[in-house]
Amino acid sequence: MSIAYKQKGEYVNIIVGVSDMKVSNDADAVLIAYSLGSCIGITVYDPVAKVGGLLHFMLPESKLDEGKAQKNPFMFADTGIQALFEAAYKLGAVKERMKVVVIGGAKILDQKSFFNIGKRNHIAARKIFWKNKIMIDYEEVGGSVNRTIKLSIKTGETWLKTLGQEFRKI
């Protein structure tokens, strides 16, 4: 998305769709992912470099469809999380300083838990973070409601909205 049209000092929402990822060091950017159901939204933020990113992945492992993973690594936890961190590093972020938030993983349209996509997504993300010695600063997963997450690049503030509620700072 081009943000050349913005007014000075005006915040610009950059939407991160399903199977998408955005990383920015633009102080006026606010990254936002809507309707995280069984998908997982992960934000990372380095308060020193003022670099943040948001990944919206929908499936746990790229080996489920390696062709799709090559075309769109953001669709899967394993390839998407790696891409998120690598993109943040390229803008100056440092792993040890990054704040990590994990949101989503709900049971949506799977009330009998036949597929358990949300739970499998959450487990995949946790395993990746554990293997890479990355601490999660905040997480809100599971349940049966959609969530929306926003990240301000200027301040690192993260807001969460659960279906039927207003945004709250986390």
Backbone bond lengths (Angstrom), bond angles and torsions (degrees), N, CA, C in turn:
res aa  C-N    CA-C-N  psi(-1)  N-CA   C-N-CA  omega(-1)  CA-C   N-CA-C  phi
1 M - - - 1.460 - - 1.518 108.91 -
2 S 1.284 117.35 129.75 1.457 121.40 176.20 1.525 108.94 -82.67
3 I 1.319 116.62 135.55 1.458 119.66 178.62 1.525 111.18 -117.10
4 A 1.328 116.10 24.82 1.464 121.14 -178.22 1.523 112.50 -67.14
5 Y 1.323 118.05 -19.95 1.456 121.21 -176.41 1.527 113.89 -82.72
6 K 1.304 119.08 -8.49 1.468 120.82 -172.66 1.524 112.19 -67.33
7 Q 1.301 114.73 151.96 1.463 121.69 173.19 1.524 107.73 -80.46
8 K 1.319 117.29 151.11 1.461 120.58 179.30 1.533 109.65 -58.74
9 G 1.323 115.56 130.40 1.455 120.64 178.77 1.516 114.45 81.16
10 E 1.313 117.74 0.05 1.460 121.10 -178.57 1.525 109.30 -88.56
11 Y 1.332 116.23 134.23 1.457 120.23 177.77 1.515 109.71 -77.13
12 V 1.316 114.82 143.20 1.454 121.05 -179.31 1.515 108.23 -123.67
13 N 1.338 116.27 120.30 1.455 120.50 175.63 1.519 109.23 -77.05
14 I 1.310 115.84 125.71 1.458 122.27 175.18 1.519 106.34 -109.74
15 I 1.309 115.87 112.86 1.461 121.50 -175.20 1.528 109.92 -81.51
16 V 1.316 114.52 132.79 1.458 122.36 176.62 1.529 106.28 -110.15
17 G 1.318 115.87 105.37 1.455 121.06 -176.92 1.521 112.06 -78.87
18 V 1.327 115.39 -176.91 1.454 121.53 177.63 1.520 109.06 -63.86
19 S 1.316 116.45 136.33 1.470 123.16 -178.20 1.522 111.26 59.80
20 D 1.322 115.21 44.75 1.461 121.61 -176.50 1.521 109.21 -137.18
21 M 1.320 115.99 164.47 1.444 122.23 177.64 1.514 108.66 -152.52
22 K 1.322 116.67 141.18 1.458 122.11 174.29 1.525 108.07 -135.84
23 V 1.325 115.57 141.19 1.460 123.04 175.69 1.519 106.52 -132.13
24 S 1.340 116.36 140.29 1.457 118.93 -175.92 1.524 111.59 -149.06
25 N 1.324 114.35 154.59 1.462 121.80 168.91 1.533 109.36 -123.95
26 D 1.328 117.02 16.28 1.465 123.63 177.32 1.526 108.29 -81.86
27 A 1.324 116.65 113.32 1.461 121.17 -176.22 1.528 113.33 -58.91
28 D 1.307 118.07 -22.63 1.459 120.60 -179.43 1.532 113.40 -88.29
29 A 1.316 117.19 -3.01 1.469 120.16 -176.73 1.527 111.84 -84.64
30 V 1.312 114.69 142.21 1.458 123.15 170.82 1.526 105.67 -126.86
31 L 1.322 115.95 116.07 1.456 121.10 179.57 1.526 108.56 -86.37
32 I 1.331 116.88 137.50 1.463 119.89 -176.31 1.530 110.80 -142.63
33 A 1.336 115.45 135.49 1.467 122.16 175.11 1.519 107.33 -123.37
34 Y 1.318 115.27 122.31 1.459 121.74 -178.16 1.528 111.53 -92.66
35 S 1.313 115.64 152.79 1.466 123.91 168.21 1.519 114.85 50.07
36 L 1.311 115.92 55.11 1.457 119.78 173.35 1.531 107.38 -76.00
37 G 1.325 115.86 108.64 1.463 120.96 176.68 1.514 107.99 -99.30
38 S 1.327 117.04 -104.28 1.465 120.28 176.08 1.525 110.64 -75.54
39 C 1.325 116.80 -17.47 1.469 121.06 174.90 1.527 109.48 -65.72
40 I 1.316 115.42 163.43 1.466 121.33 176.14 1.520 108.69 -118.71
41 G 1.312 115.68 136.16 1.451 122.62 171.61 1.516 108.52 -107.69
42 I 1.319 116.70 128.38 1.469 121.46 178.84 1.518 107.81 -122.25
43 T 1.332 115.84 125.81 1.460 119.98 171.99 1.518 108.62 -108.08
44 V 1.321 114.55 144.78 1.460 121.91 171.62 1.518 107.01 -128.57
45 Y 1.326 115.92 145.35 1.468 119.32 -179.59 1.527 109.64 -151.01
46 D 1.329 115.96 129.48 1.459 122.71 174.16 1.527 107.01 -105.20
47 P 1.344 117.86 110.07 1.470 120.70 -176.06 1.527 114.44 -68.69
48 V 1.308 118.38 -20.41 1.469 121.23 179.12 1.527 110.05 -82.30
49 A 1.327 116.47 -50.19 1.464 120.89 -179.50 1.526 112.17 -78.07
50 K 1.334 117.45 -14.47 1.478 123.14 -176.48 1.534 109.98 56.62
51 V 1.334 113.99 48.82 1.459 122.51 178.59 1.512 107.78 -120.09
52 G 1.331 115.55 133.23 1.453 119.48 178.08 1.505 111.26 -139.19
53 G 1.313 114.80 159.56 1.456 119.92 178.59 1.508 111.20 -149.81
54 L 1.327 114.37 159.93 1.458 121.84 179.92 1.515 108.52 -140.89
55 L 1.327 115.36 127.21 1.463 123.59 176.96 1.516 108.21 -114.25
56 H 1.332 117.34 137.59 1.468 123.58 177.82 1.529 106.60 -124.65
57 F 1.345 116.65 87.83 1.465 119.19 -177.73 1.519 111.42 -100.16
58 M 1.342 115.79 156.36 1.469 119.38 -174.35 1.522 115.48 -117.83
59 L 1.330 119.11 -15.96 1.464 121.40 -177.88 1.524 110.48 -135.45
60 P 1.339 117.19 153.38 1.461 119.74 -172.59 1.528 116.38 -74.79
61 E 1.324 118.94 -40.52 1.456 119.43 -171.00 1.517 112.61 -134.76
62 S 1.316 116.11 135.38 1.460 121.69 -179.16 1.521 112.44 -66.86
63 K 1.319 117.90 -21.84 1.464 119.34 179.74 1.530 111.73 -67.59
64 L 1.342 117.53 -11.99 1.467 121.02 174.70 1.524 110.84 -63.16
65 D 1.340 116.67 -33.34 1.461 121.61 177.83 1.527 108.23 -159.49
66 E 1.305 115.70 87.72 1.466 120.92 -174.49 1.521 112.86 -63.32
67 G 1.332 117.47 -30.67 1.457 120.76 176.59 1.519 111.44 -63.82
68 K 1.335 116.18 -46.70 1.471 120.20 177.37 1.525 110.81 -64.35
69 A 1.318 116.05 -37.02 1.473 119.90 -179.53 1.520 111.39 -64.03
70 Q 1.327 117.37 -35.75 1.465 119.92 177.76 1.517 110.80 -69.33
71 K 1.339 117.07 -38.67 1.464 120.86 179.53 1.519 111.59 -73.51
72 N 1.344 116.46 -37.76 1.454 120.55 -177.56 1.528 110.45 -143.96
73 P 1.329 116.83 89.12 1.469 119.82 -178.88 1.529 113.23 -65.61
74 F 1.330 117.53 -18.26 1.467 120.77 -177.57 1.523 112.78 -75.14
75 M 1.318 117.43 -7.67 1.460 121.95 179.48 1.536 111.79 -72.86
76 F 1.332 116.70 -24.35 1.456 121.58 -171.07 1.530 111.80 -119.64
77 A 1.345 115.80 150.53 1.464 120.61 -179.66 1.523 111.89 -60.66
78 D 1.319 116.74 -50.79 1.471 118.83 -172.77 1.524 113.13 -64.55
79 T 1.304 118.12 -46.66 1.467 120.48 -179.36 1.528 111.88 -79.30
80 G 1.322 117.32 -33.17 1.464 121.38 -178.79 1.514 113.55 -70.14
81 I 1.326 116.70 -44.27 1.469 119.91 -179.76 1.527 109.87 -64.51
82 Q 1.313 116.72 -42.00 1.468 120.18 177.19 1.529 110.54 -59.68
83 A 1.324 116.76 -45.34 1.469 120.98 -179.87 1.529 111.20 -64.09
84 L 1.323 117.29 -38.76 1.465 121.84 179.06 1.526 110.68 -60.15
85 F 1.317 117.09 -50.13 1.462 120.45 -178.86 1.524 111.49 -66.45
86 E 1.322 117.47 -41.95 1.470 120.03 179.60 1.524 111.57 -61.96
87 A 1.330 117.27 -40.69 1.465 120.73 178.91 1.533 110.88 -65.87
88 A 1.325 116.99 -39.58 1.469 120.96 178.29 1.534 110.20 -65.91
89 Y 1.329 117.32 -40.44 1.466 120.87 178.23 1.529 110.93 -60.94
90 K 1.319 117.03 -39.07 1.468 120.93 -179.26 1.526 111.91 -62.62
91 L 1.340 116.52 -24.97 1.469 120.21 178.52 1.531 112.04 -95.73
92 G 1.340 116.91 7.12 1.462 120.26 174.95 1.507 116.40 106.26
93 A 1.312 119.08 0.10 1.459 121.34 179.34 1.529 110.24 -68.89
94 V 1.318 115.38 151.39 1.460 122.71 178.18 1.528 107.67 -122.47
95 K 1.326 115.79 129.80 1.468 122.39 -174.99 1.529 112.49 -50.05
96 E 1.313 117.65 -47.19 1.464 121.29 -174.60 1.526 113.74 -66.23
97 R 1.322 118.00 -18.85 1.474 121.71 -179.55 1.523 112.66 -96.28
98 M 1.318 116.86 -12.76 1.471 119.38 -170.20 1.519 112.28 -75.18
99 K 1.324 113.52 136.31 1.460 122.88 173.34 1.522 106.75 -93.47
100 V 1.327 116.89 132.88 1.461 121.99 -175.05 1.526 109.77 -121.43
101 V 1.340 115.50 130.85 1.466 122.34 177.06 1.528 107.87 -124.68
102 V 1.339 116.08 136.92 1.459 122.68 -179.71 1.523 108.50 -124.17
103 I 1.344 116.39 123.89 1.470 122.22 -175.71 1.526 109.55 -133.90
104 G 1.332 117.33 143.39 1.468 121.81 172.90 1.511 112.46 117.61
105 G 1.329 115.95 -141.15 1.455 121.60 177.71 1.513 114.50 66.93
106 A 1.316 116.95 32.26 1.467 120.90 -177.96 1.529 111.44 -82.81
107 K 1.313 114.40 167.59 1.471 121.17 172.52 1.514 106.64 -93.49
108 I 1.309 116.60 97.35 1.457 122.71 178.82 1.524 107.22 -116.21
109 L 1.304 117.57 128.13 1.465 123.61 -179.54 1.531 112.33 57.94
110 D 1.319 117.53 23.93 1.459 122.32 179.31 1.527 108.05 -146.27
111 Q 1.323 116.17 47.86 1.459 121.08 -173.51 1.530 113.00 -61.56
112 K 1.326 118.14 -24.19 1.466 120.61 178.50 1.527 111.72 -88.94
113 S 1.321 116.65 4.48 1.467 123.38 176.80 1.527 113.16 58.83
114 F 1.314 116.41 36.22 1.457 120.47 -179.63 1.530 111.28 -68.24
115 F 1.329 116.46 -45.99 1.465 120.25 -177.66 1.530 113.22 -96.49
116 N 1.319 117.59 -30.14 1.468 122.60 -179.14 1.524 113.09 53.47
117 I 1.333 117.93 37.83 1.471 120.81 -177.13 1.531 111.16 -60.13
118 G 1.321 117.40 -46.41 1.464 119.91 -179.10 1.515 112.19 -58.88
119 K 1.310 116.63 -46.66 1.465 121.55 179.87 1.532 110.67 -65.45
120 R 1.327 116.83 -42.41 1.466 120.60 178.96 1.529 110.95 -64.29
121 N 1.338 116.53 -38.62 1.469 120.27 176.85 1.529 110.72 -61.83
122 H 1.324 115.93 -44.49 1.463 121.08 -178.90 1.527 110.58 -63.86
123 I 1.325 117.39 -45.56 1.465 121.44 179.23 1.529 110.52 -61.30
124 A 1.326 117.08 -42.87 1.474 120.66 179.54 1.524 110.70 -60.37
125 A 1.329 117.31 -45.77 1.470 121.06 179.95 1.526 110.63 -62.71
126 R 1.319 116.78 -46.25 1.477 120.55 -179.61 1.528 111.46 -59.68
127 K 1.326 116.67 -41.62 1.472 120.42 179.23 1.531 110.91 -62.23
128 I 1.325 116.23 -43.60 1.466 120.59 -179.63 1.522 110.39 -62.83
129 F 1.319 116.69 -44.18 1.466 119.83 179.31 1.528 110.96 -65.30
130 W 1.314 116.96 -42.38 1.460 120.89 -179.81 1.528 110.77 -62.00
131 K 1.335 116.72 -47.09 1.482 121.23 179.91 1.522 111.63 -59.95
132 N 1.324 116.76 -32.92 1.464 121.66 -176.46 1.522 113.70 -98.82
133 K 1.333 115.67 10.33 1.471 121.90 177.66 1.533 111.77 55.41
134 I 1.327 115.28 47.46 1.460 121.64 178.95 1.527 108.19 -112.75
135 M 1.312 115.30 124.77 1.467 120.65 179.47 1.524 109.99 -86.97
136 I 1.317 115.86 140.16 1.466 121.92 174.52 1.519 106.85 -91.30
137 D 1.337 116.44 125.63 1.463 120.71 -178.21 1.523 112.37 -82.65
138 Y 1.330 116.28 -30.68 1.469 119.98 178.52 1.515 107.53 -156.56
139 E 1.327 115.88 140.20 1.453 119.35 172.33 1.515 110.02 -145.34
140 E 1.325 113.98 145.95 1.459 121.71 174.30 1.531 105.60 -141.53
141 V 1.315 115.02 104.40 1.457 121.05 -174.71 1.527 110.55 -133.47
142 G 1.333 114.02 165.44 1.459 120.33 176.56 1.513 112.05 85.26
143 G 1.300 115.17 -160.62 1.458 120.55 -177.00 1.512 110.25 74.28
144 S 1.324 114.94 -161.15 1.469 119.44 -177.77 1.525 111.99 -135.50
145 V 1.346 116.21 31.06 1.461 120.04 -179.93 1.521 111.18 -122.98
146 N 1.317 115.58 151.30 1.461 122.13 173.62 1.518 109.23 -77.37
147 R 1.323 115.32 150.93 1.464 121.23 177.86 1.523 109.49 -132.89
148 T 1.332 115.56 151.96 1.464 122.60 174.34 1.516 107.17 -123.07
149 I 1.345 116.28 139.51 1.461 120.97 -178.42 1.529 109.60 -127.42
150 K 1.353 115.29 143.03 1.462 121.86 176.74 1.527 108.76 -130.54
151 L 1.342 115.31 143.81 1.460 121.84 177.77 1.516 109.15 -130.91
152 S 1.339 116.82 123.82 1.464 122.41 175.31 1.523 108.95 -87.69
153 I 1.315 116.42 124.23 1.463 120.41 178.77 1.533 110.22 -71.70
154 K 1.308 117.37 -32.92 1.469 120.80 -178.67 1.530 112.08 -64.28
155 T 1.329 116.85 -44.65 1.465 120.43 -172.86 1.521 114.28 -111.57
156 G 1.314 117.46 -18.89 1.459 120.90 -174.33 1.518 113.24 81.20
157 E 1.335 115.64 0.73 1.464 118.52 179.19 1.522 110.22 -66.00
158 T 1.318 114.50 140.59 1.453 121.33 179.95 1.519 107.63 -121.62
159 W 1.331 115.02 135.07 1.461 120.91 178.36 1.516 109.04 -120.61
160 L 1.329 114.51 147.15 1.455 121.38 -179.33 1.519 109.25 -128.22
161 K 1.315 114.94 137.13 1.469 120.52 175.93 1.522 107.48 -126.54
162 T 1.315 115.19 125.19 1.459 121.54 174.21 1.505 108.08 -101.39
163 L 1.308 115.93 145.40 1.462 121.77 -177.81 1.524 111.37 -43.59
164 G 1.332 116.17 125.63 1.457 121.91 177.71 1.519 114.45 85.99
165 Q 1.311 118.29 1.29 1.456 122.04 179.96 1.512 110.86 -122.39
166 E 1.328 116.74 169.75 1.452 122.93 175.75 1.524 109.72 -87.19
167 F 1.346 116.67 164.08 1.463 120.00 174.73 1.524 110.09 -62.42
168 R 1.320 116.05 141.17 1.465 121.52 173.67 1.523 108.17 -132.18
169 K 1.320 114.88 143.18 1.464 120.83 179.98 1.526 108.18 -75.14
170 I 1.336 115.65 136.18 1.472 119.32 177.70 1.517 109.78 -118.79
